[in-house]
């Protein structure tokens, strides 16, 4: 088919992607937006298949069929609590695909025996190496992120204080390999070395990052997978790859920024800072909690809830761990049926990826209008009778607001302590990811409801029904 | 070189468009945004099809790399759009 027509259809595909993302800006238009983006993809694939260059259809269709089967199975089977793992896999495969395309292009350039004379070829070569570097780092980095999220690998930070120098060394070595490859001083051996170095770099970059910082890593790898796709687009001068890659790259960068702001940390601090912070100014947990923590029972809490007008539920990663979203919905429904106003206050970094809690609550059929952001929730805590914190810890820690010496000082938190009463559903007084005790637990208006999140909430709902 | 500058301009403009669009996505939809944009980054499938299906390149390795890239990108595309649809339907239910 004529290349002009092909490129016009690529433009149509790119416009459909833009409209699709635009649809995602409102829950009501989001489903049709996603459909539009999928239609754009279909247009791009069909028009590519009609391209005159494509001859070996059996290989192409075998790949499409196998990929579609695996993709559909994954999408249908994955549990909503495991969505961060799913996104990690998708990020990694995106990076892997860009690596595959770049490597194939490199080999065919070699086979064609082109001399490095024309600028076009130099630019294409630069794009190949860039796609290889970013695609490979995305691939192995996502594999490590998946391992951590799936708890195959230990969730906490692994590494040593000199890790950043190792990473810097690996990056410099990779860039040197890129330079030698572009200038034609290195051949296929150099190419394999570049892939190997990038694979290791992806691992050593993500390894030292701990569980609660995963939202940043997932968002960043998302961005990388987009940039790798755009780089692959530069190899063959393909406009739709460049536009879509740029859109995805921008999306990932914005989410990364939002996550960093929500933790009051710079991206560099998230990526490289954690190892350098031992508990130098650690606060003794016993001192904070001793004799001040009140343990409560489902019956007592249900009595508090009976007099409440306004209840706010604060979910955290513990909610996902306990699979407690449906139990929470039951509790919320019970309260709403008695005329209580129930809202959900969601911190931007709650869970293991951006928007993780919202998806879980939506799965339990909780109305998205009841899900409030930190900015929407904070002014209303003082008007709230009971706050129920489920599996969240650091994002409610008042030290972030008050204790200038604390490592989390300055991080925006949910000011749950301003409510009349706070109920914290938690297994024990163990610290959150920041490793700090939470003075909230010892406050006069706070009680602890110890136990498994799901069971505790079910007991609470049962107690409410009994009392009625 | 000129072609490259045009492509670079396209890239830069698309980044800005992306930033403008995505800052408007509410936090509630951030997870579907990630899986959906992931599916879009599966557009490398176009490059993969051309790499695996082109006739003028003899190498079996090139074809194998193209094939693997097609499988990866298709998982990305099909899995990404389907799982996004599954999530978004849940948000729509009570709307």
HADDOCK unambig.tbl for C-alpha pairs under 7 A between the chains (distance, minus, plus):
assign (segid A and resid 22 and name CA) (segid B and resid 21 and name CA) 6.16 0.50 0.50
assign (segid A and resid 24 and name CA) (segid B and resid 25 and name CA) 6.33 0.50 0.50
assign (segid A and resid 24 and name CA) (segid B and resid 33 and name CA) 6.88 0.50 0.50
assign (segid A and resid 25 and name CA) (segid B and resid 24 and name CA) 5.68 0.50 0.50
assign (segid A and resid 25 and name CA) (segid B and resid 25 and name CA) 4.08 0.50 0.50
assign (segid A and resid 25 and name CA) (segid B and resid 26 and name CA) 6.31 0.50 0.50
assign (segid A and resid 26 and name CA) (segid B and resid 25 and name CA) 6.98 0.50 0.50
assign (segid A and resid 27 and name CA) (segid B and resid 91 and name CA) 6.62 0.50 0.50
assign (segid A and resid 27 and name CA) (segid B and resid 92 and name CA) 6.71 0.50 0.50
assign (segid A and resid 28 and name CA) (segid B and resid 92 and name CA) 6.41 0.50 0.50
assign (segid A and resid 30 and name CA) (segid B and resid 88 and name CA) 6.60 0.50 0.50
assign (segid A and resid 31 and name CA) (segid B and resid 85 and name CA) 6.33 0.50 0.50
assign (segid A and resid 31 and name CA) (segid B and resid 88 and name CA) 5.73 0.50 0.50
assign (segid A and resid 31 and name CA) (segid B and resid 89 and name CA) 6.70 0.50 0.50
assign (segid A and resid 34 and name CA) (segid B and resid 36 and name CA) 6.88 0.50 0.50
assign (segid A and resid 34 and name CA) (segid B and resid 81 and name CA) 6.88 0.50 0.50
assign (segid A and resid 34 and name CA) (segid B and resid 85 and name CA) 6.77 0.50 0.50
assign (segid A and resid 38 and name CA) (segid B and resid 81 and name CA) 6.45 0.50 0.50
assign (segid A and resid 41 and name CA) (segid B and resid 43 and name CA) 6.93 0.50 0.50
assign (segid A and resid 45 and name CA) (segid B and resid 46 and name CA) 6.18 0.50 0.50
assign (segid A and resid 48 and name CA) (segid B and resid 46 and name CA) 6.24 0.50 0.50
assign (segid A and resid 53 and name CA) (segid B and resid 54 and name CA) 5.09 0.50 0.50
assign (segid A and resid 53 and name CA) (segid B and resid 55 and name CA) 6.61 0.50 0.50
assign (segid A and resid 54 and name CA) (segid B and resid 50 and name CA) 6.13 0.50 0.50
assign (segid A and resid 54 and name CA) (segid B and resid 53 and name CA) 4.56 0.50 0.50
assign (segid A and resid 54 and name CA) (segid B and resid 54 and name CA) 4.61 0.50 0.50
assign (segid A and resid 54 and name CA) (segid B and resid 55 and name CA) 6.64 0.50 0.50
assign (segid A and resid 55 and name CA) (segid B and resid 53 and name CA) 5.33 0.50 0.50
assign (segid A and resid 55 and name CA) (segid B and resid 54 and name CA) 5.63 0.50 0.50
assign (segid A and resid 55 and name CA) (segid B and resid 55 and name CA) 5.48 0.50 0.50
assign (segid A and resid 56 and name CA) (segid B and resid 53 and name CA) 4.54 0.50 0.50
assign (segid A and resid 56 and name CA) (segid B and resid 54 and name CA) 6.68 0.50 0.50
assign (segid A and resid 56 and name CA) (segid B and resid 55 and name CA) 6.81 0.50 0.50
assign (segid A and resid 57 and name CA) (segid B and resid 53 and name CA) 6.24 0.50 0.50
assign (segid A and resid 59 and name CA) (segid B and resid 52 and name CA) 6.86 0.50 0.50
assign (segid A and resid 59 and name CA) (segid B and resid 53 and name CA) 6.95 0.50 0.50
assign (segid A and resid 59 and name CA) (segid B and resid 67 and name CA) 6.50 0.50 0.50
assign (segid A and resid 60 and name CA) (segid B and resid 49 and name CA) 6.11 0.50 0.50
assign (segid A and resid 60 and name CA) (segid B and resid 52 and name CA) 6.48 0.50 0.50
assign (segid A and resid 60 and name CA) (segid B and resid 53 and name CA) 6.17 0.50 0.50
assign (segid A and resid 60 and name CA) (segid B and resid 67 and name CA) 6.69 0.50 0.50
assign (segid A and resid 63 and name CA) (segid B and resid 67 and name CA) 5.63 0.50 0.50
assign (segid A and resid 63 and name CA) (segid B and resid 70 and name CA) 5.42 0.50 0.50
assign (segid A and resid 63 and name CA) (segid B and resid 71 and name CA) 4.86 0.50 0.50
assign (segid A and resid 64 and name CA) (segid B and resid 70 and name CA) 6.30 0.50 0.50
assign (segid A and resid 64 and name CA) (segid B and resid 71 and name CA) 6.06 0.50 0.50
assign (segid A and resid 64 and name CA) (segid B and resid 74 and name CA) 5.97 0.50 0.50
assign (segid A and resid 66 and name CA) (segid B and resid 71 and name CA) 6.28 0.50 0.50
assign (segid A and resid 67 and name CA) (segid B and resid 71 and name CA) 4.31 0.50 0.50
assign (segid A and resid 67 and name CA) (segid B and resid 72 and name CA) 6.43 0.50 0.50
assign (segid A and resid 67 and name CA) (segid B and resid 74 and name CA) 4.72 0.50 0.50
assign (segid A and resid 67 and name CA) (segid B and resid 75 and name CA) 4.62 0.50 0.50
assign (segid A and resid 68 and name CA) (segid B and resid 74 and name CA) 5.68 0.50 0.50
assign (segid A and resid 68 and name CA) (segid B and resid 75 and name CA) 5.69 0.50 0.50
assign (segid A and resid 68 and name CA) (segid B and resid 78 and name CA) 5.65 0.50 0.50
assign (segid A and resid 70 and name CA) (segid B and resid 75 and name CA) 6.14 0.50 0.50
assign (segid A and resid 71 and name CA) (segid B and resid 75 and name CA) 4.12 0.50 0.50
assign (segid A and resid 71 and name CA) (segid B and resid 76 and name CA) 6.76 0.50 0.50
assign (segid A and resid 71 and name CA) (segid B and resid 78 and name CA) 5.24 0.50 0.50
assign (segid A and resid 71 and name CA) (segid B and resid 79 and name CA) 3.95 0.50 0.50
assign (segid A and resid 72 and name CA) (segid B and resid 78 and name CA) 6.05 0.50 0.50
assign (segid A and resid 72 and name CA) (segid B and resid 79 and name CA) 5.32 0.50 0.50
assign (segid A and resid 72 and name CA) (segid B and resid 82 and name CA) 6.88 0.50 0.50
assign (segid A and resid 74 and name CA) (segid B and resid 79 and name CA) 6.34 0.50 0.50
assign (segid A and resid 75 and name CA) (segid B and resid 79 and name CA) 5.00 0.50 0.50
assign (segid A and resid 75 and name CA) (segid B and resid 82 and name CA) 5.81 0.50 0.50
assign (segid A and resid 75 and name CA) (segid B and resid 83 and name CA) 4.67 0.50 0.50
assign (segid A and resid 87 and name CA) (segid B and resid 35 and name CA) 5.96 0.50 0.50
assign (segid A and resid 90 and name CA) (segid B and resid 38 and name CA) 6.54 0.50 0.50
assign (segid A and resid 90 and name CA) (segid B and resid 76 and name CA) 5.39 0.50 0.50
assign (segid A and resid 91 and name CA) (segid B and resid 38 and name CA) 6.51 0.50 0.50
assign (segid A and resid 93 and name CA) (segid B and resid 72 and name CA) 5.20 0.50 0.50
assign (segid A and resid 93 and name CA) (segid B and resid 73 and name CA) 6.63 0.50 0.50
assign (segid A and resid 93 and name CA) (segid B and resid 76 and name CA) 6.49 0.50 0.50
assign (segid A and resid 94 and name CA) (segid B and resid 41 and name CA) 6.54 0.50 0.50
assign (segid A and resid 94 and name CA) (segid B and resid 42 and name CA) 5.88 0.50 0.50
assign (segid A and resid 94 and name CA) (segid B and resid 72 and name CA) 6.80 0.50 0.50
assign (segid A and resid 94 and name CA) (segid B and resid 73 and name CA) 6.04 0.50 0.50
assign (segid A and resid 94 and name CA) (segid B and resid 76 and name CA) 6.36 0.50 0.50
assign (segid A and resid 96 and name CA) (segid B and resid 69 and name CA) 6.96 0.50 0.50
assign (segid A and resid 96 and name CA) (segid B and resid 72 and name CA) 6.87 0.50 0.50
assign (segid A and resid 97 and name CA) (segid B and resid 44 and name CA) 6.57 0.50 0.50
assign (segid A and resid 97 and name CA) (segid B and resid 69 and name CA) 4.24 0.50 0.50
assign (segid A and resid 97 and name CA) (segid B and resid 72 and name CA) 5.52 0.50 0.50
assign (segid A and resid 97 and name CA) (segid B and resid 73 and name CA) 5.59 0.50 0.50
assign (segid A and resid 98 and name CA) (segid B and resid 44 and name CA) 6.20 0.50 0.50
assign (segid A and resid 100 and name CA) (segid B and resid 65 and name CA) 5.25 0.50 0.50
assign (segid A and resid 100 and name CA) (segid B and resid 66 and name CA) 6.23 0.50 0.50
assign (segid A and resid 100 and name CA) (segid B and resid 68 and name CA) 6.88 0.50 0.50
assign (segid A and resid 100 and name CA) (segid B and resid 69 and name CA) 5.04 0.50 0.50
assign (segid A and resid 101 and name CA) (segid B and resid 47 and name CA) 6.15 0.50 0.50
assign (segid A and resid 101 and name CA) (segid B and resid 48 and name CA) 5.46 0.50 0.50
assign (segid A and resid 101 and name CA) (segid B and resid 51 and name CA) 6.56 0.50 0.50
assign (segid A and resid 101 and name CA) (segid B and resid 66 and name CA) 6.19 0.50 0.50
assign (segid A and resid 101 and name CA) (segid B and resid 69 and name CA) 6.31 0.50 0.50
assign (segid A and resid 104 and name CA) (segid B and resid 51 and name CA) 6.32 0.50 0.50
assign (segid A and resid 104 and name CA) (segid B and resid 62 and name CA) 4.76 0.50 0.50
assign (segid A and resid 104 and name CA) (segid B and resid 65 and name CA) 5.83 0.50 0.50
assign (segid A and resid 104 and name CA) (segid B and resid 66 and name CA) 6.41 0.50 0.50
assign (segid A and resid 107 and name CA) (segid B and resid 62 and name CA) 6.61 0.50 0.50
assign (segid A and resid 108 and name CA) (segid B and resid 57 and name CA) 6.23 0.50 0.50
assign (segid A and resid 119 and name CA) (segid B and resid 1 and name CA) 6.43 0.50 0.50
assign (segid A and resid 120 and name CA) (segid B and resid 1 and name CA) 6.32 0.50 0.50
assign (segid A and resid 222 and name CA) (segid B and resid 38 and name CA) 6.86 0.50 0.50
assign (segid A and resid 225 and name CA) (segid B and resid 41 and name CA) 6.77 0.50 0.50
assign (segid A and resid 226 and name CA) (segid B and resid 41 and name CA) 5.41 0.50 0.50
assign (segid A and resid 229 and name CA) (segid B and resid 41 and name CA) 6.27 0.50 0.50
assign (segid A and resid 229 and name CA) (segid B and resid 44 and name CA) 5.72 0.50 0.50
assign (segid A and resid 241 and name CA) (segid B and resid 43 and name CA) 6.03 0.50 0.50
assign (segid A and resid 241 and name CA) (segid B and resid 44 and name CA) 6.46 0.50 0.50
assign (segid A and resid 242 and name CA) (segid B and resid 11 and name CA) 5.86 0.50 0.50
assign (segid A and resid 243 and name CA) (segid B and resid 10 and name CA) 6.84 0.50 0.50
assign (segid A and resid 243 and name CA) (segid B and resid 11 and name CA) 5.88 0.50 0.50
assign (segid A and resid 243 and name CA) (segid B and resid 14 and name CA) 5.53 0.50 0.50
assign (segid A and resid 244 and name CA) (segid B and resid 40 and name CA) 6.48 0.50 0.50
assign (segid A and resid 244 and name CA) (segid B and resid 41 and name CA) 6.31 0.50 0.50
assign (segid A and resid 245 and name CA) (segid B and resid 41 and name CA) 5.79 0.50 0.50
assign (segid A and resid 246 and name CA) (segid B and resid 11 and name CA) 5.94 0.50 0.50
assign (segid A and resid 246 and name CA) (segid B and resid 14 and name CA) 5.64 0.50 0.50
assign (segid A and resid 246 and name CA) (segid B and resid 15 and name CA) 4.99 0.50 0.50
assign (segid A and resid 247 and name CA) (segid B and resid 14 and name CA) 6.02 0.50 0.50
assign (segid A and resid 247 and name CA) (segid B and resid 15 and name CA) 5.66 0.50 0.50
assign (segid A and resid 247 and name CA) (segid B and resid 18 and name CA) 4.62 0.50 0.50
assign (segid A and resid 248 and name CA) (segid B and resid 37 and name CA) 5.50 0.50 0.50
assign (segid A and resid 248 and name CA) (segid B and resid 41 and name CA) 6.33 0.50 0.50
assign (segid A and resid 250 and name CA) (segid B and resid 15 and name CA) 5.56 0.50 0.50
assign (segid A and resid 250 and name CA) (segid B and resid 18 and name CA) 5.52 0.50 0.50
assign (segid A and resid 250 and name CA) (segid B and resid 19 and name CA) 5.59 0.50 0.50
assign (segid A and resid 251 and name CA) (segid B and resid 18 and name CA) 6.45 0.50 0.50
assign (segid A and resid 251 and name CA) (segid B and resid 19 and name CA) 6.64 0.50 0.50
assign (segid A and resid 251 and name CA) (segid B and resid 22 and name CA) 5.95 0.50 0.50
assign (segid A and resid 354 and name CA) (segid B and resid 30 and name CA) 5.49 0.50 0.50
assign (segid A and resid 354 and name CA) (segid B and resid 31 and name CA) 5.71 0.50 0.50
assign (segid A and resid 355 and name CA) (segid B and resid 27 and name CA) 5.87 0.50 0.50
assign (segid A and resid 355 and name CA) (segid B and resid 28 and name CA) 5.48 0.50 0.50
assign (segid A and resid 355 and name CA) (segid B and resid 29 and name CA) 6.24 0.50 0.50
assign (segid A and resid 355 and name CA) (segid B and resid 30 and name CA) 4.75 0.50 0.50
assign (segid A and resid 355 and name CA) (segid B and resid 31 and name CA) 4.83 0.50 0.50
assign (segid A and resid 356 and name CA) (segid B and resid 31 and name CA) 6.04 0.50 0.50
assign (segid A and resid 358 and name CA) (segid B and resid 28 and name CA) 5.40 0.50 0.50
assign (segid A and resid 359 and name CA) (segid B and resid 87 and name CA) 6.80 0.50 0.50
assign (segid A and resid 362 and name CA) (segid B and resid 90 and name CA) 5.58 0.50 0.50
assign (segid A and resid 362 and name CA) (segid B and resid 91 and name CA) 5.57 0.50 0.50
assign (segid A and resid 363 and name CA) (segid B and resid 90 and name CA) 5.75 0.50 0.50
assign (segid A and resid 365 and name CA) (segid B and resid 90 and name CA) 6.79 0.50 0.50
assign (segid A and resid 367 and name CA) (segid B and resid 94 and name CA) 5.85 0.50 0.50
assign (segid A and resid 368 and name CA) (segid B and resid 91 and name CA) 6.63 0.50 0.50
